[in-house]
C-alpha cells in the first residue's frame, strides 16, 4: 500500500463534491474530523446550532465509513488538541485541509501540527463561486468596495441572466420590485422539514445535558443534516417558494417564520450544498416557462448568493481582524436583556427574538431592520451585538456574521463597504410588516408617552451624528431636514428618546 493521504474535514466543509475529498479514495485516504468543544463554550450558542453542526459532522463521518474510508472522529477540547492527538497516532503525517474561512483557524491548525511534529497543508477552499484572485483583481484600484458593482462583474463573467452581453430584462437589479407585503390572510406554502433521526436525537440529548443553560430551545429541530436532506431542501424551495421569493423578500408577517425564503444558508454554510449547484438549479428552474418564476425573483435570489454571500466573504477576508473590534460611531450602551429573553413590549423585536429562540433563524430583514436597526439607533455596542448574532443563529459563522453586523448593520467601520447606515424609524417596520398593528406602542407617534421607541431613537441617532451625516450624500437630505426643524419640536423628540434610553437601561421597554 502506498503512503496514505491525510485529510482534515472541518464542520463547514462537509463535502465530497469539491476539494480533497472529491479526489479521495477509500484505502488511500485517512480522514480526520474534530468535534471541538471550544466551539460550544466560547459563546452560549443556540442549542439547535450546536446540534446542527455536530449532527451534520457525525452524519458525514458515518457516510464516509460506510463508503470504506478510515475516519478518526475526535471529540477534543479544541482544534489544537485534536491535531495533537491525531499526530500522536500518525507521527509526521502531512494533513491536507481546505482553507478555513473563519479568521485565524488556518494558522491555529498549522501551528498545532508543527508543535506535534507533523504538517498541515492549506489547500484552496473550493466551496465558493469566486476565488481570492478574482475578487482582488476586481477590487484593485477602487476607492470603495460596493456590492452592486462586484455582483455585476461576477454575473457578466458567468453569463448568468445575461442576453448578448447585457443583463436580462435590461436591468441588473430588480430590488425595487421585491418590496411587496402580502395581503391579510395570504397562505404561505409549507416547509420541508427533517425531524431528528436517532443520531441527531443523540446529539440533541448530549447538547442539552452538557449545556442546559445555553440559548434557545432544542425542541422542534427540523434542519437538514445530510447531503440528501440538503438536496431535498433545495428541491422544496425551487418548487414551492422560488417563484414568490422576490416580491415578498423583504416582508415580515406576524406568526410566519419562513414566508418564501429558502433557508438554504444552513446547508450552504455547512458545505452540504455548493453555491454553484444552488444557483445553476435555480436558473434552470426559472428558465422553464411552466415554473412561473419571474425575473425579479430569480435575479434577487442569484444576487443573494453570487452577490452578497461571495462579497461578504471577501470583505471579511480582507478586513479582518480589525473589522471585529471597530466602533466608529462610539456606541457603548450594553446589549439589552430582551435580546436574550424576548421580554419587551416592542412587538417587532419581541416576535423576532422569540422566533430565534424557537428556531435559531430569522430572515435578513428581521436581522437587519428590526434587531440590527434597533441596536444601531439605540447606540448599542456593536461588538456585543456581533457576539449575540454569532451565538443565536444556526447559520452563524464568523465570516458571515461579523461583516454583516459590524459593517452593514451597525456601520461600525464607518462605511468601508456600505454607503450609508441602515437606520430607520418605526415607519419602515410598519410599511414592511404587520407587527405594529398589535403593538402596545403607537407607530404613528414620535414624541408621545406611548410613541414607538424606534421613532425618537431614530431622530436621536441622526442628531448625535449630524456632522458626520452631513458629509454623507445619502444621509445629508434627511439630516438637513432635522436641523431645520423647530427647536422646540426637536427638544420634545430628544426628551422622548432620553426617556426611552432610561427605560431601556431599567428593563422597562
C-alpha positions as CSV (number, residue, x, y, z in Angstrom):
1,X,0.0,0.0,0.0
2,X,1.3,3.5,-0.9
3,X,1.6,6.1,1.8
4,X,-1.9,7.2,2.7
5,X,-3.1,10.8,2.3
6,X,-4.5,12.5,5.4
7,X,-7.4,14.9,5.0
8,X,-8.9,17.1,7.7
9,X,-12.6,17.8,7.2
10,X,-13.9,20.9,9.1
11,X,-17.5,21.3,10.2
12,X,-18.3,23.8,7.5
13,X,-16.6,21.8,4.7
14,X,-18.8,18.7,4.7
15,X,-18.5,17.9,1.0
16,X,-17.3,15.2,-1.4
17,X,-18.2,17.3,-4.4
18,X,-15.1,19.5,-4.3
19,X,-11.8,19.7,-2.5
20,X,-9.6,16.9,-1.2
21,X,-12.5,14.5,-0.5
22,X,-13.6,14.8,-4.1
23,X,-10.3,13.2,-5.1
24,X,-10.1,10.8,-2.2
25,X,-10.4,7.0,-2.4
26,X,-11.1,4.5,0.4
27,X,-7.9,2.7,1.3
28,X,-5.8,5.6,0.2
29,X,-7.1,8.4,2.4
30,X,-7.4,8.7,6.1
31,X,-9.9,11.3,7.3
32,X,-9.7,13.4,10.4
33,X,-12.7,15.2,11.9
34,X,-12.5,17.2,15.1
35,X,-15.6,18.0,17.2
36,X,-14.1,20.9,19.1
37,X,-15.8,21.6,22.4
38,X,-14.3,25.1,22.4
39,X,-16.9,26.0,19.7
40,X,-19.7,25.3,22.3
41,X,-18.1,27.1,25.2
42,X,-16.8,30.3,23.5
43,X,-20.4,31.7,23.5
44,X,-23.8,30.5,24.8
45,X,-24.6,29.1,21.3
46,X,-28.2,28.2,20.5
47,X,-28.7,24.5,21.3
48,X,-30.0,23.9,17.8
49,X,-26.9,25.4,16.3
50,X,-24.6,23.1,18.3
51,X,-26.8,20.1,17.5
52,X,-26.9,21.1,13.8
53,X,-23.1,21.3,13.4
54,X,-22.3,18.2,15.5
55,X,-25.0,16.1,13.9
56,X,-24.0,17.1,10.4
57,X,-20.4,16.2,11.2
58,X,-21.3,12.9,12.7
59,X,-23.6,12.0,9.8
60,X,-20.8,12.9,7.3
61,X,-18.3,10.8,9.2
62,X,-20.7,7.9,9.2
63,X,-21.3,8.2,5.5
64,X,-17.6,8.1,4.8
65,X,-17.1,5.0,7.0
66,X,-20.0,3.3,5.1
67,X,-18.1,4.0,1.9
68,X,-15.0,2.4,3.3
69,X,-12.9,5.3,4.5
70,X,-10.9,5.2,7.6
71,X,-12.2,8.1,9.8
72,X,-10.8,9.4,13.0
73,X,-13.6,11.3,14.6
74,X,-12.2,13.0,17.7
75,X,-14.0,14.9,20.4
76,X,-11.4,17.4,21.6
77,X,-11.1,20.5,23.7
78,X,-10.1,22.5,20.6
79,X,-8.6,22.0,17.2
80,X,-5.1,22.1,18.5
81,X,-5.8,19.3,20.9
82,X,-7.4,17.3,18.1
83,X,-4.5,17.8,15.8
84,X,-2.0,16.8,18.6
85,X,-4.0,13.6,19.4
86,X,-4.2,12.6,15.8
87,X,-0.5,13.2,15.1
88,X,0.5,11.2,18.2
89,X,-1.1,8.2,16.3
90,X,0.2,9.2,12.9
91,X,3.7,10.5,13.5
92,X,4.9,13.0,10.9
93,X,1.8,12.9,8.9
94,X,1.0,15.7,6.4
95,X,-2.6,16.7,6.6
96,X,-4.5,18.5,3.8
97,X,-7.3,20.8,4.7
98,X,-9.3,23.3,2.6
99,X,-8.5,26.9,3.7
100,X,-10.7,27.7,6.6
101,X,-12.9,30.8,6.1
102,X,-13.0,31.9,9.7
103,X,-10.1,34.2,10.5
104,X,-7.1,32.6,12.4
105,X,-8.2,29.0,12.2
106,X,-5.8,28.1,9.5
107,X,-2.8,29.5,11.5
108,X,-4.1,27.6,14.5
109,X,-4.1,24.3,12.6
110,X,-0.6,24.8,11.1
111,X,0.9,25.8,14.4
112,X,-0.7,22.9,16.2
113,X,0.7,20.4,13.7
114,X,4.2,21.9,13.8
115,X,4.2,21.6,17.6
116,X,3.1,18.0,17.3
117,X,5.8,17.1,14.7
118,X,3.5,17.0,11.7
119,X,2.3,19.2,9.0
120,X,-1.0,20.8,7.9
121,X,-1.1,21.9,4.3
122,X,-3.7,24.6,3.5
123,X,-5.2,24.0,0.0
124,X,-7.7,26.1,-1.9
125,X,-11.2,26.2,-0.5
126,X,-13.4,25.2,-3.4
127,X,-16.7,25.8,-1.7
128,X,-17.0,29.3,-3.3
129,X,-18.1,30.7,-6.6
130,X,-15.3,33.3,-6.7
131,X,-11.6,33.0,-6.0
132,X,-9.4,35.3,-3.9
133,X,-7.6,36.4,-7.0
134,X,-10.8,37.1,-8.9
135,X,-12.0,39.4,-6.1
136,X,-8.7,41.1,-5.6
137,X,-8.3,41.8,-9.3
138,X,-11.8,43.4,-9.3
139,X,-11.1,45.4,-6.1
140,X,-7.7,46.7,-7.2
141,X,-7.6,50.5,-7.6
142,X,-11.1,51.0,-6.4
143,X,-11.7,53.8,-3.8
144,X,-14.6,51.9,-2.3
145,X,-16.0,48.4,-2.4
146,X,-19.7,48.1,-3.4
147,X,-21.7,45.0,-3.7
148,X,-23.6,46.2,-6.8
149,X,-20.5,46.6,-9.0
150,X,-19.0,43.3,-7.7
151,X,-22.2,41.5,-8.5
152,X,-22.5,42.9,-12.0
153,X,-18.9,41.9,-12.8
154,X,-19.3,38.4,-11.4
155,X,-22.6,37.8,-13.2
156,X,-21.3,39.0,-16.5
157,X,-18.2,36.8,-16.2
158,X,-20.5,33.7,-15.7
159,X,-23.2,34.7,-18.2
160,X,-25.9,34.2,-15.7
161,X,-29.1,36.1,-16.5
162,X,-27.3,37.7,-19.4
163,X,-28.5,38.2,-23.0
164,X,-26.0,39.1,-25.7
165,X,-23.7,40.6,-23.0
166,X,-26.4,42.7,-21.4
167,X,-28.5,42.0,-18.2
168,X,-31.7,40.1,-18.9
169,X,-34.7,42.5,-18.9
170,X,-32.4,45.5,-19.3
171,X,-31.6,46.0,-15.6
172,X,-29.0,44.4,-13.3
173,X,-31.1,44.8,-10.2
174,X,-34.8,44.3,-9.6
175,X,-34.7,45.1,-5.9
176,X,-37.3,47.8,-6.3
177,X,-39.8,45.1,-7.4
178,X,-39.1,43.0,-4.4
179,X,-40.7,45.1,-1.6
180,X,-44.3,44.0,-1.5
181,X,-46.2,42.9,1.6
182,X,-48.8,40.1,1.4
183,X,-52.5,40.7,1.8
184,X,-54.0,39.7,5.1
185,X,-54.8,36.0,5.1
186,X,-52.2,35.2,2.4
187,X,-51.4,31.5,2.6
188,X,-47.8,30.6,2.5
189,X,-46.5,27.1,1.4
190,X,-45.5,24.5,3.9
191,X,-41.8,23.8,4.5
192,X,-39.9,20.5,4.0
193,X,-38.7,19.6,7.5
194,X,-36.2,17.0,8.7
195,X,-37.2,15.6,12.1
196,X,-34.3,14.1,14.1
197,X,-33.2,10.6,13.4
198,X,-31.6,8.5,16.1
199,X,-28.1,10.1,15.6
200,X,-29.5,13.7,15.6
201,X,-31.6,12.9,18.7
202,X,-28.5,11.5,20.4
203,X,-26.7,14.8,19.7
204,X,-29.6,16.9,20.9
205,X,-29.7,15.0,24.2
206,X,-25.9,15.4,24.5
207,X,-26.1,19.2,23.9
208,X,-29.0,19.7,26.4
209,X,-27.1,17.7,29.0
210,X,-23.8,19.4,28.6
211,X,-25.0,22.9,28.0
212,X,-28.5,23.2,29.5
213,X,-28.2,27.0,30.1
214,X,-27.3,27.8,26.5
215,X,-29.6,30.0,24.4
216,X,-32.7,28.7,22.7
217,X,-35.0,25.8,22.6
218,X,-33.9,22.4,21.4
219,X,-37.5,21.3,20.6
220,X,-38.8,21.1,17.1
221,X,-35.4,20.6,15.4
222,X,-36.1,20.4,11.7
223,X,-32.8,21.2,10.0
224,X,-31.1,19.3,7.2
225,X,-28.0,17.4,8.4
226,X,-27.0,15.3,5.5
227,X,-26.3,15.8,1.8
228,X,-29.6,14.0,1.0
229,X,-31.5,16.3,3.3
230,X,-29.9,19.3,1.8
231,X,-30.8,18.3,-1.8
232,X,-34.5,17.8,-0.7
233,X,-34.4,21.2,0.9
234,X,-33.2,22.7,-2.3
235,X,-35.9,20.9,-4.3
236,X,-38.5,22.1,-1.9
237,X,-37.5,25.7,-2.2
238,X,-37.3,25.6,-6.0
239,X,-40.7,24.0,-6.5
240,X,-42.7,25.8,-3.8
241,X,-41.1,29.2,-2.9
242,X,-38.7,30.5,-5.6
243,X,-41.4,32.0,-7.7
244,X,-42.8,34.2,-4.9
245,X,-39.4,34.7,-3.2
246,X,-38.8,38.1,-4.9
247,X,-42.0,40.0,-4.3
248,X,-42.1,39.2,-0.6
249,X,-38.3,39.1,0.0
250,X,-38.4,42.0,2.5
251,X,-41.8,41.4,4.1
252,X,-42.4,40.4,7.7
253,X,-45.5,38.7,8.8
254,X,-46.5,38.1,12.4
255,X,-46.6,34.3,13.1
256,X,-44.9,33.3,9.8
257,X,-41.3,32.2,10.2
258,X,-40.4,31.3,6.6
259,X,-42.6,33.1,4.1
260,X,-40.9,32.3,0.8
261,X,-37.3,32.3,2.0
262,X,-35.0,29.4,1.1
263,X,-33.3,28.7,4.4
264,X,-30.5,27.3,2.3
265,X,-27.9,29.3,4.2
266,X,-27.9,26.4,6.7
267,X,-26.8,23.6,4.3
268,X,-24.6,26.0,2.3
269,X,-22.7,27.1,5.4
270,X,-22.1,23.5,6.4
271,X,-20.8,22.6,2.9
272,X,-23.7,20.2,2.2
273,X,-24.6,22.2,-0.8
274,X,-22.3,24.1,-3.2
275,X,-23.4,27.6,-4.2
276,X,-22.8,26.7,-7.8
277,X,-25.3,23.9,-7.9
278,X,-27.8,26.0,-6.0
279,X,-27.5,28.9,-8.5
280,X,-27.5,26.6,-11.5
281,X,-30.5,24.6,-10.3
282,X,-32.4,27.9,-9.6
283,X,-31.5,29.3,-13.1
284,X,-32.7,26.0,-14.7
285,X,-35.9,26.2,-12.8
286,X,-36.5,29.8,-13.8
287,X,-35.8,29.1,-17.4
288,X,-38.7,26.7,-17.6
289,X,-41.8,28.7,-18.6
290,X,-44.0,26.4,-16.7
291,X,-42.3,27.2,-13.4
292,X,-43.8,30.7,-13.4
293,X,-40.6,32.2,-11.8
294,X,-40.4,36.0,-12.6
295,X,-37.2,37.7,-13.5
296,X,-37.3,39.7,-10.3
297,X,-37.4,36.5,-8.1
298,X,-34.5,34.7,-9.8
299,X,-32.4,37.8,-10.0
300,X,-32.9,38.6,-6.3
301,X,-32.0,35.0,-5.4
302,X,-28.9,34.9,-7.5
303,X,-27.9,38.3,-6.1
304,X,-28.0,36.9,-2.6
305,X,-25.6,34.1,-3.4
306,X,-23.3,35.2,-6.2
307,X,-23.5,38.7,-5.0
308,X,-23.9,39.3,-1.3
309,X,-22.6,35.9,0.1
310,X,-19.5,36.0,-2.0
311,X,-18.9,39.7,-1.5
312,X,-19.2,39.4,2.3
313,X,-16.7,36.5,2.4
314,X,-14.1,38.6,0.6
315,X,-14.8,41.7,2.8
316,X,-14.2,39.5,5.8
317,X,-11.0,38.0,4.3
318,X,-9.5,41.4,3.5
319,X,-10.8,43.4,6.6
320,X,-10.0,41.1,9.5
321,X,-9.1,41.2,12.3
322,X,-9.7,44.9,12.6
323,X,-13.4,44.6,11.5
324,X,-14.4,42.7,14.6
325,X,-13.4,45.4,17.0
326,X,-14.3,48.6,15.2
327,X,-16.7,51.1,16.8
328,X,-16.6,54.2,14.6
329,X,-19.9,55.6,16.0
330,X,-18.7,55.2,19.6
331,X,-21.7,53.2,20.6
332,X,-21.2,51.9,24.1
333,X,-24.6,51.0,25.6
334,X,-24.9,47.4,26.8
335,X,-27.0,44.9,24.8
336,X,-30.5,44.9,26.3
337,X,-31.5,41.7,28.2
338,X,-34.5,41.3,25.8
339,X,-32.2,40.2,23.0
340,X,-31.8,37.0,25.1
341,X,-35.3,36.8,26.6
342,X,-37.6,38.4,24.1
343,X,-39.3,40.2,27.0
344,X,-40.1,43.6,25.5
345,X,-43.3,45.3,24.6
346,X,-41.9,46.2,21.2
347,X,-43.7,43.6,19.2
348,X,-41.4,43.6,16.2
349,X,-38.4,43.0,18.4
350,X,-40.1,40.5,20.8
351,X,-41.5,38.5,17.9
352,X,-38.2,38.3,16.1
353,X,-36.3,37.2,19.2
354,X,-39.0,34.7,20.0
355,X,-38.6,33.2,16.6
356,X,-34.8,33.0,17.0
357,X,-35.3,31.3,20.4
358,X,-37.7,28.7,18.9
359,X,-35.9,28.1,15.6
360,X,-32.4,29.6,15.6
361,X,-33.4,31.6,12.5
362,X,-34.9,34.8,11.2
363,X,-34.8,36.2,7.7
364,X,-32.5,39.0,6.6
365,X,-34.9,41.9,7.1
366,X,-35.7,40.8,10.7
367,X,-32.0,40.7,11.3
368,X,-31.1,44.0,9.6
369,X,-34.1,46.2,10.0
370,X,-35.5,45.1,13.3
371,X,-32.8,43.5,15.5
372,X,-29.9,45.4,13.9
373,X,-31.7,48.6,13.4
374,X,-32.8,48.9,17.0
375,X,-29.3,48.4,18.2
376,X,-27.9,50.9,15.8
377,X,-30.2,53.8,16.6
378,X,-30.1,53.0,20.3
379,X,-26.3,53.2,20.4
380,X,-25.7,49.6,21.5
381,X,-22.1,48.4,21.5
382,X,-21.7,46.7,18.1
383,X,-19.3,44.1,19.5
384,X,-21.9,42.9,21.9
385,X,-24.4,42.6,19.2
386,X,-22.0,40.8,17.0
387,X,-21.4,38.2,19.7
388,X,-25.2,37.8,20.1
389,X,-25.7,37.1,16.4
390,X,-22.9,34.6,16.4
391,X,-24.4,32.8,19.4
392,X,-28.0,32.7,18.5
393,X,-28.4,31.9,14.8
394,X,-28.0,28.3,13.5
395,X,-26.4,29.5,10.2
396,X,-24.0,31.9,12.1
397,X,-20.3,31.7,11.3
398,X,-17.8,34.4,12.0
399,X,-17.1,35.1,8.3
400,X,-20.7,35.9,7.6
401,X,-21.9,37.5,10.8
402,X,-19.0,39.9,11.5
403,X,-19.1,41.9,8.3
404,X,-22.9,41.8,8.2
405,X,-23.2,43.1,11.8
406,X,-20.2,45.3,12.2
407,X,-20.3,46.8,8.7
408,X,-23.7,46.6,7.1
409,X,-25.9,46.6,10.2
410,X,-24.0,48.8,12.7
411,X,-21.8,50.9,10.4
412,X,-19.0,50.4,13.0
413,X,-16.5,50.6,10.2
414,X,-17.9,53.9,9.0
415,X,-18.7,52.6,5.6
416,X,-15.8,50.6,4.3
417,X,-18.2,48.7,2.0
418,X,-21.6,50.3,2.5
419,X,-22.6,53.8,1.5
420,X,-24.9,54.6,4.4
421,X,-26.1,53.3,7.8
422,X,-29.2,51.1,7.6
423,X,-31.1,53.2,10.1
424,X,-34.9,53.6,10.1
425,X,-37.8,54.7,12.3
426,X,-40.8,52.6,13.1
427,X,-42.3,53.7,9.8
428,X,-40.2,51.2,7.9
429,X,-41.2,48.3,10.1
430,X,-44.9,49.4,9.8
431,X,-44.6,49.5,6.0
432,X,-42.9,46.1,5.6
433,X,-44.8,44.1,8.3
434,X,-48.0,43.7,10.3
435,X,-46.2,43.8,13.7
436,X,-47.2,47.3,14.5
437,X,-51.0,46.7,14.3
438,X,-50.9,44.6,17.6
439,X,-48.1,46.5,19.3
440,X,-48.8,48.5,22.6
441,X,-46.7,51.3,21.2
442,X,-48.1,53.8,18.6
443,X,-46.0,53.7,15.5
444,X,-47.6,56.9,14.2
445,X,-46.4,58.9,17.3
446,X,-42.9,60.3,17.6
447,X,-42.8,62.0,20.9
448,X,-45.9,61.0,22.9
449,X,-45.7,58.9,26.1
450,X,-46.7,55.8,24.2
451,X,-44.8,56.6,21.0
452,X,-42.9,53.8,19.2
453,X,-39.4,53.8,20.7
454,X,-37.8,53.5,17.3
455,X,-39.2,56.9,16.2
456,X,-37.5,59.1,18.7
457,X,-34.4,56.9,18.8
458,X,-34.0,57.3,15.0
459,X,-34.0,61.1,15.3
460,X,-31.7,61.0,18.3
461,X,-29.4,58.9,16.2
462,X,-29.5,61.5,13.4
463,X,-29.0,64.3,15.9
464,X,-25.9,62.9,17.7
465,X,-24.1,62.2,14.4
466,X,-25.4,65.1,12.3
467,X,-21.9,66.4,11.5
468,X,-21.0,63.0,10.0
469,X,-24.2,62.6,8.1
470,X,-24.0,66.0,6.5
471,X,-20.9,64.8,4.7
472,X,-22.7,61.6,3.5
473,X,-24.6,62.2,0.3
474,X,-27.2,59.5,1.1
475,X,-27.8,60.9,4.6
476,X,-27.4,64.7,4.1
477,X,-31.0,65.4,3.0
478,X,-32.7,63.8,6.0
479,X,-30.1,65.4,8.3
480,X,-30.7,68.9,6.8
481,X,-34.4,68.4,7.4
482,X,-33.8,67.5,11.0
483,X,-31.5,70.5,11.5
484,X,-34.2,72.9,10.1
485,X,-36.9,71.6,12.4
486,X,-38.4,73.8,15.1
487,X,-36.1,73.8,18.1
488,X,-39.0,73.1,20.5
489,X,-40.2,70.1,18.5
490,X,-36.7,68.7,18.4
491,X,-36.3,69.2,22.1
492,X,-39.5,67.2,22.8
493,X,-38.4,64.3,20.5
494,X,-35.0,64.2,22.1
495,X,-36.6,64.1,25.5
496,X,-38.7,61.2,24.4
497,X,-35.5,59.4,23.2
498,X,-33.8,60.1,26.6
499,X,-36.9,58.6,28.3
500,X,-36.6,55.5,26.0
501,X,-33.0,55.1,27.0
502,X,-33.8,55.3,30.7
503,X,-36.5,52.7,30.3
504,X,-34.1,50.6,28.2
505,X,-31.5,50.7,31.0
506,X,-34.0,49.7,33.6
507,X,-35.5,46.9,31.6
508,X,-38.9,48.5,31.2
509,X,-39.1,49.0,27.4
